[in-house]
């Protein structure tokens, strides 16, 4: 049946489309901009092509090294948090994660700080560093240097102090360094030296240094 002359059809363009050409282009431009925005977002954030060396900078070693309190290198942030939660230790986590991109491998950094962590009967500040969700460094700053130094050497007699009151030991991939002996001396106290013990997995430290050396042009990380 033929339509009447003034009768509209649901497929007909609206009246403003027929009368106002500028509005046509504005509508077309808006649709095009929306399509471009969605396409760019999906390509950039949703479907980034992994960098060719992603596995190299995210892999796990078969032989992690022991640190303190049952922690081991290559432990994930989730695993460490579960252990600290079980011990009822309070802590804070700062995350600095780079936007995924095909131009560089992942570069996610996480720092966990427990301000009242108990190690060898001494309370202090524990700082854990993660690279791509793998623990690579632990630092403990005891509240009291003297009693902690005695307990530390009793627990690991391989930490031989030198004349300056410092001690360091490298055992395979594990590096342990401390200045608790020096911090407990008169000179250390006068200098207000902060005592510390540092555990590092040298493989992951070298990997992080290599990333920084080769892919230094990294966009500012997003903090969480």
N, C-alpha and C positions, 0 to 999 in steps of 0.2 A: 504494500500500500504506500503510495507517495505521501511524503510529509507535506503539511501545510507550509506556506511560505515563511511565516514567522515562528513556526514551531521549532524549538531547539532539540538537539540530540545530545545524549550523554557523552559522545565522542567529540563534540564540537569544542573548539577552544573558547575560553571565557572571553567576555566582552572586552576586558582591559587588555587582553593579549592582542586583539584585533585593532584597537584604537591607539594604543600607546606603544610605539616601537621601542623607546628607551627602556620601558619596563621589561620588554622581552629580553633585551641584552642583559639587563640586571639579573633577571631570573636565571638565564643561561650561565652567566658568570658565577652566580652563587652556587649552582649545581656543580659546575666544573671545579670550583675551589674546594667544595666539600669532597668530591671524588679524589682530587689530588691530595688533600690532607689525609684522608683515610688510607690511601695507597702508600704515602710516604711514611705514615706511622707504622703500618703493618710491616713495611720493608725494613724500617730502621729498628723498631723495638720488638716486634713480634717474631719476625722471621730472619734474624741476622744469620749470615753464613759464617759458621765457625772458622776461626783462624786455623791455618794448616798446622800450627804448633800448639794447639789447645791441649792435647793430651800430654805433651811434654811439661807444661806448666800447671797441670792439675793432677798428675799421676801420683800413685802411692808406692812407697818402698815396701818391700817384703820384710824388712828388718828395722822397724822403728826403734829409736833409742829411748831409754827411760829417763825421766826428768825428776819431778818431785811429787809426792803425794799420790803415787800410782798413775800419774799422767805420763803419756808417751808422745813423742813427735808423730806427726801425721794424724793425731786425734782430731775429729771434727769439732766444730763449735758446739753442736748439739750434744755430742757425747760428753764434752767437758762440762757443759751446763748441767747435764743430768747428774754427773758425779758431785758437783758443788751443791746442787739442790739436795741431794741425798745427805750431804754433810751439813745442811742448813747454813751454808755460807752465803752471805749477801754479796752481791757483785753488780757491776754495771758493764754494759757492752756498747762500744762505739763501732759502727760499721761504715766503711768507706768503700763503696762498690762502684766500679767504673761501668759505664753504659756498654752493653755487649756490642761488639763490632767485628767485622771481618778484617780490620786493619791491624789488630793486635790480639794476642791471647788474653784470656781473662786476667783481671788484676783486682781481685777482691781482698781487701784488708779488714781484719776485725781485731779489736783490742778489748780484752776482758780484764777488769780491775776489781779485785776483792780486797777491800780496805782493812779487813780484820781476819786475815787468814792465819791459821795456826799450823806452824811447821816446826817439828822437833821441840815441841813444848813452848815455842816462842811466837807471840802474835806479831804480825807485820802485814805489809802490803804486797799482794801477789799481782803481777801483771803478766798476762799471757797474750802473745802475738800470733795471729793466724795469717797465712797467705793462701788464698784460694781454698779456704775451709780446711787448712791443715796446720796444726800447731807446730811452730818452728822455734819458738823462743819463750822461755819462762824466766821471770826475774822476781826474786823475793827480797824485800827490804825489811829486815827484822827491827822491831822496836828497840831491842837492847843488843848491842854487839857482843859484849863479853860472854854471857852465858850461851848465846847462840853459837859463837865461834867454837867453843869447847865441844858442844853437841855435834856440830857439823863435822869436825875432824874425827870425832869418835865414830860417826856413821860412815865416813869415807876417808880412810887413812891414806888414800892416794893423793889427796890434796896437800901437797907439800908447800909450806909457806916459804917464801924467799926472804932475803934480808930486808926488803922494803915492807914486809908484812902482807904481801899479796900472794895469791895462790892460783894456779891454773893447771888444768889437766885436759889433754885431748886423748880420747879413747875411741878410735875409729871415727865415726861420724859425730860423736858427742863431744862437745866442748863445755867444760865447767870452769867458771872463773869467779873469784870472790876477793873482796878486800876487807872482810870482817876482822881479820887480825890487825891490819893497819888502822882501821876505824876505831879499834879499842885501845890504841896506844895514846900516850899524852899528845904526841904530834897530831895524830888523827883527830883527837877531840878538839885541840886548839884550832885545827883547820875546819872543824865542823863537817868532817867527812861522813857522807851517808853510806852506811854499810849495805852491801848487796851480795847476792849470789845469782849467777847467770847460768842457765842451761840453754844450749843451742844445738840444733841439728845442722851441721855445717853444709849438708847437701841442700837443704831448703834455703839457707842463708845465701849460698852461692847462686841458687836458682833465682832468688829475688833480686840479687845484684845484677845478674845477667838480664833479667827483664828490664830493670831500670836503665841499664846501659844501652840496650837495643831499641826499646820502645819508650823513650823518654817523653815523646810528644803525646802525652795522655791528656784527654780532657779532664777538667776538674771533677773529682769523684763526688758522688752524692752521699751526704751523710744521713744516717738513720738514727 
